Amino acid sequence: MNAFLRNLSPTHQVAALFFIVFGVLTLVSIVTLLVGLRERRNAAHGEAWLREFADFRALLRTTWFMAVVFWIGWALGPGVATLLFALIAFFALREFITLSPTRRGDHRSLILAFFVVLPVQFMLVATARFDLFTVFIPVYVFIAIPVVSALANDPSQFLERNAKLQWGIMVCVYGMSHVPALLLLSFPGYEGKSAFLVFFLVFVVQTCMVVQHLIARRFAYLPPDEADVARRGIVGRWLARKPFAPHVSRSFNWASWGLGMAIASVVGAAMSFITPFKFGQALAMALIACVAGSMGHLVMKALKRDRGIPNWGQKGVGVTGANGLLDRVDALCFAAPVFFHSVRWYFGL
C-alpha cells in the first residue's frame, strides 16, 4: 500500500489523503448519528454523558469544517485558497470586533483594518513576499492604527480601544494568513505536496485539542472527599488534577495538557512520511504547533471570559454573524505563525 501511494503523482497523493480523511469522518459521523438517535428513543445516560456527547459532536463539526475548507483550498489552487482564508479571517475579525465595544472614533480604524490591512496582508501572502508579510502587521499596522484613532479626536479609553483592535487583527488576520502561506513554501524534492504541510498542522493541533478535551471530560476534578475518586485508580487520580486556571478554564490542567502534547506529537512523528521532515523533526514540529495552539486556545478562553460569553457564537445563535467561527479556528490562528516561522527558520527557506 505504501509503495502504491509513493508511485502516485503529488496531486493524486493529496487526493488520496482527502479521500481517507473524508471516509473516516463519514464513518464517525454515521456512528455519532446512530448513537444520538438511539439515545433520543431510549435515554440510557445521564446529563453529564449528554453534555460530553454534545461537546464531541461540536468537535466533530469543527473537524468537518476544517477538512472541507482545506479541501476546497487545495482543489481550487493556492490563489483561491488564499482568497478563501482571507474570507475566513474577515468573518473571524468581524466576530471578534462585534463582541468588543467600539466608539464612533473607531470607525476609521475599523475601515482600515477590514478593507486595507486584511486585503494587503493576504496579497503579500499570494505573491509570496514572506519577509514583508511577516512584519507588515506587527510593525506598520500597529503604528498606523493608533495614529488613525488619534486623528479621530476621541481620547476616551484610547489605549483600551486600540489594543483590542490590534489584538483582533493579530489573531484573526495575521495568524490566519500563515495557513495559505504554508502552501507556497518550496522544499527541494517536495514540489506539489505543500497541502500535506497544512494537513499535518491541522491534524496534530486538532488531535491535541481533542485528546485534552476528552481527558478533561472523562477525568474531571473532584474534591478529595468524593467517593468516586477512590474508584478511579492511580492513573485516574493523576489525570483528575485541579484546574490550573479555573477562572479561565475549568478543564485545563497540566496532566491532560501534557498527555495531549505527547499523543499529538507522536501522531505527528508517525505522519513524517507525508512531510519533508524526518521522524525527529516531525516530532519537534508537531510539539511546537501543539504548544502554540493549545496555549492560544487558552488565551481565547480568557478573552471570552472577559467578554462574559461561553463561546464566540453564543452556542450557534449567530449574534456575531459567523456562528462561532472563531471557536473553530482560534487554536490554528496561534499555531500557524509559530509553525510557519519555525519551519522557515530551521530549513532556511
C-alpha positions in Angstrom: 0.0 0.0 0.0 2.8 2.4 0.9 4.6 1.6 -2.3 1.4 2.2 -4.3 0.9 5.7 -2.7 4.6 6.6 -3.3 4.2 5.8 -7.0 1.3 8.2 -7.4 1.8 11.8 -8.6 1.7 14.5 -5.9 -1.8 15.6 -6.9 -3.1 12.0 -6.6 -1.3 11.6 -3.3 -3.1 14.6 -1.8 -6.4 13.5 -3.3 -5.9 10.1 -1.7 -5.3 11.8 1.6 -8.5 13.7 1.5 -10.4 10.6 0.4 -9.2 8.8 3.5 -9.9 11.8 5.8 -13.5 12.2 4.5 -14.1 8.5 4.7 -13.1 8.4 8.3 -15.1 11.5 9.2 -18.2 10.0 7.4 -17.9 6.7 9.4 -17.6 8.6 12.7 -20.5 10.9 11.8 -22.7 7.9 11.0 -21.9 6.2 14.3 -22.5 9.5 16.1 -25.9 10.0 14.4 -27.0 6.4 15.3 -25.9 6.8 18.9 -27.8 10.1 19.1 -31.0 8.6 17.6 -30.8 5.6 20.0 -30.4 8.0 22.9 -33.5 10.0 21.8 -35.6 6.9 21.6 -34.4 5.2 24.7 -32.5 7.5 27.1 -29.9 5.4 28.9 -27.4 8.0 30.1 -27.3 10.9 32.5 -27.0 14.6 31.9 -23.2 14.5 32.2 -22.9 12.0 29.4 -25.2 14.1 27.2 -23.0 17.1 27.8 -19.9 15.1 26.8 -21.7 13.8 23.7 -22.8 17.3 22.7 -19.2 18.5 23.1 -17.9 15.6 21.0 -20.4 16.5 18.2 -19.2 20.1 18.3 -15.6 18.9 17.9 -16.7 16.7 15.0 -18.4 19.6 13.3 -15.2 21.7 13.7 -13.2 18.9 12.2 -15.6 18.6 9.2 -15.4 22.4 8.8 -11.6 22.4 8.7 -11.4 19.4 6.3 -13.9 20.9 3.8 -12.2 24.3 3.9 -8.7 22.8 3.2 -10.1 20.5 0.5 -11.7 23.5 -1.3 -8.5 25.4 -1.0 -6.4 22.6 -2.4 -8.8 21.7 -5.2 -9.0 25.3 -6.5 -5.3 26.2 -6.2 -3.1 28.4 -4.0 -4.7 31.6 -5.3 -8.2 30.6 -4.4 -7.0 29.1 -1.2 -5.6 32.4 -0.2 -8.8 34.2 -1.0 -10.8 31.6 1.0 -8.7 32.1 4.1 -9.0 35.8 3.6 -12.7 35.5 3.8 -12.4 33.3 7.0 -10.1 35.9 8.5 -12.7 38.6 7.6 -15.6 36.9 9.3 -13.4 35.9 12.3 -12.3 39.5 12.8 -15.9 40.6 12.4 -16.9 38.2 15.1 -14.1 39.4 17.4 -15.0 43.1 16.9 -18.8 42.5 17.3 -18.2 41.5 20.9 -15.7 44.3 21.6 -17.3 47.7 22.4 -16.3 50.4 19.8 -17.0 54.1 19.6 -17.6 56.5 16.7 -13.9 57.4 16.8 -13.0 53.8 15.9 -14.8 53.8 12.6 -11.8 54.9 10.5 -9.6 52.4 12.3 -12.1 49.6 11.6 -12.3 50.6 7.9 -8.5 50.5 7.8 -8.5 47.0 9.4 -11.1 45.4 7.3 -10.6 47.0 3.9 -6.9 47.9 3.8 -4.9 45.8 6.2 -6.6 42.5 5.6 -6.5 42.6 1.8 -2.9 43.8 1.7 -1.8 41.1 4.1 -3.3 38.3 2.0 -2.0 39.9 -1.2 1.5 39.8 0.3 0.9 36.1 1.0 -0.4 35.4 -2.5 2.7 37.0 -4.0 5.0 35.1 -1.6 6.5 38.2 -0.2 7.2 36.5 3.0 9.7 38.9 4.5 7.2 41.8 4.1 4.1 40.0 5.1 5.9 38.9 8.3 6.4 42.5 9.5 3.6 44.3 7.8 1.0 44.0 10.7 3.2 43.9 13.8 5.3 46.9 12.6 3.5 49.2 10.2 -0.2 48.4 11.0 0.4 48.6 14.8 1.8 52.1 14.3 -0.9 53.2 11.8 -3.9 52.1 13.9 -3.4 54.4 16.9 -2.4 57.3 14.5 -5.7 57.0 12.7 -7.5 56.7 16.0 -5.8 59.9 17.3 -6.8 61.8 14.2 -10.4 60.9 15.0 -10.2 63.2 18.0 -11.6 60.8 20.6 -9.2 60.1 23.5 -11.8 58.3 25.7 -10.4 54.8 26.6 -7.9 55.3 23.8 -5.4 52.7 24.9 -8.0 50.0 25.5 -9.8 50.6 22.2 -6.7 50.4 20.1 -5.3 47.4 22.0 -8.5 45.4 21.3 -8.4 46.2 17.6 -4.7 45.5 17.3 -5.2 42.2 19.2 -8.1 41.2 16.9 -6.0 42.0 13.8 -3.1 40.0 15.1 -5.1 36.9 15.9 -7.7 36.8 13.1 -5.7 38.3 10.2 -2.0 37.8 10.9 -2.4 34.3 12.4 -4.8 33.1 9.7 -2.7 34.5 6.9 0.0 32.0 7.7 -2.1 29.0 6.8 -2.2 29.6 3.0 1.4 30.8 3.2 2.3 27.2 4.0 1.0 26.2 0.6 3.7 28.4 -1.0 6.7 27.1 0.8 9.1 25.3 -1.5 11.1 22.4 -0.3 13.6 20.7 -2.6 12.1 17.4 -3.8 8.7 18.3 -2.2 7.2 20.2 -5.0 3.4 20.0 -5.3 2.9 18.5 -1.9 2.6 21.6 0.3 -1.0 20.7 1.1 0.4 17.9 3.3 2.0 20.5 5.4 -1.3 22.2 6.1 -2.9 18.9 6.8 -0.1 18.0 9.2 -0.5 21.2 11.1 -4.3 21.0 11.3 -4.3 17.3 12.2 -1.8 17.4 15.0 -3.3 20.6 16.5 -6.8 19.1 16.3 -5.6 15.8 17.8 -4.0 17.7 20.7 -7.2 19.6 21.4 -9.5 16.6 21.2 -7.3 14.5 23.5 -7.1 17.2 26.0 -10.8 17.7 25.9 -11.7 14.0 26.2 -9.3 13.5 29.1 -10.5 16.6 30.9 -14.1 15.5 30.5 -13.5 11.9 31.4 -11.4 12.7 34.5 -13.0 15.8 35.7 -11.6 17.1 39.0 -13.5 16.1 42.1 -12.8 17.3 45.7 -10.9 14.8 47.8 -13.9 13.7 49.9 -15.8 12.4 46.8 -16.2 8.7 46.8 -15.7 8.5 43.1 -12.0 9.5 43.5 -11.1 6.2 45.1 -12.7 4.2 42.2 -10.6 5.9 39.6 -7.3 4.2 40.4 -3.8 5.7 40.3 -4.0 6.9 36.7 -7.4 8.4 37.1 -6.4 10.3 40.2 -3.3 11.5 38.4 -5.3 12.8 35.5 -8.1 14.3 37.6 -6.0 17.3 38.6 -7.3 20.5 39.9 -7.7 23.1 37.1 -4.6 25.3 36.9 -6.5 28.4 35.9 -10.2 27.8 36.9 -11.4 31.3 36.3 -10.3 30.9 32.6 -10.9 27.2 32.0 -12.3 24.6 34.4 -10.9 21.8 32.2 -7.3 22.9 31.8 -4.7 21.2 33.9 -1.1 20.3 33.3 -1.7 16.5 33.3 -4.2 16.5 30.5 -2.2 19.1 28.7 1.0 17.1 28.9 -0.7 13.9 27.7 -2.4 15.8 24.8 1.0 17.2 23.8 2.7 13.7 24.0 0.0 11.9 22.0 -0.3 14.6 19.3 3.5 14.8 18.9 3.8 11.0 18.5 1.0 11.2 15.9 2.8 13.9 14.1 6.1 11.9 14.1 4.2 8.9 12.7 3.0 11.2 9.8 6.5 12.2 8.9 6.3 10.2 5.7 3.9 12.8 4.2 6.1 15.8 5.1 9.6 16.9 4.2 10.5 16.2 7.9 12.4 13.2 9.3 10.9 11.4 12.3 12.6 13.5 14.9 11.9 16.7 13.0 8.2 15.9 12.6 8.0 15.1 16.4 9.5 18.5 17.2 7.4 20.5 14.7 4.2 18.8 16.0 5.2 19.6 19.6 5.8 23.3 18.7 2.5 23.6 16.8 0.5 21.9 19.7 2.1 24.1 22.4 1.2 27.2 20.4 -2.3 26.1 19.5 -3.3 24.9 23.0 -1.9 28.0 24.7 -3.7 30.1 22.1 -6.9 28.3 22.8 -6.5 29.1 26.5 -5.8 32.8 25.7 -9.0 32.9 23.6 -10.9 31.4 26.5 -9.6 34.2 28.7 -10.9 36.7 26.2 -14.3 35.0 26.2 -14.5 35.1 30.0 -13.6 38.8 29.8 -16.5 39.4 27.4 -18.8 37.3 29.6 -19.7 34.7 26.9 -19.4 30.9 26.8 -18.3 30.9 23.1 -17.9 33.3 20.3 -21.1 32.2 18.5 -23.3 32.2 21.6 -24.0 28.4 21.2 -24.7 28.8 17.5 -27.2 31.6 17.7 -25.0 33.6 15.4 -25.2 37.0 17.1 -21.8 37.8 15.7 -22.7 36.8 12.2 -20.3 33.9 11.8 -21.9 31.3 14.2 -18.8 30.7 16.3 -16.2 30.7 13.5 -13.5 31.9 15.9 -14.2 29.0 18.2 -13.3 26.7 15.3 -10.0 28.4 14.3 -8.7 30.0 17.4 -6.0 27.3 18.1 -5.0 27.4 14.4 -4.6 31.2 14.4 -1.9 30.8 17.1 -0.3 27.6 15.8 0.0 28.6 12.2 2.5 31.5 12.5 4.7 29.7 15.0 4.8 26.6 12.9 5.4 28.5 9.7 8.3 30.5 11.0 9.8 27.5 12.8 9.8 25.6 9.5 11.3 28.5 7.6 14.0 29.2 10.2 15.0 25.5 10.6 15.1 24.7 6.9 16.4 28.1 5.7 13.5 28.7 3.3 
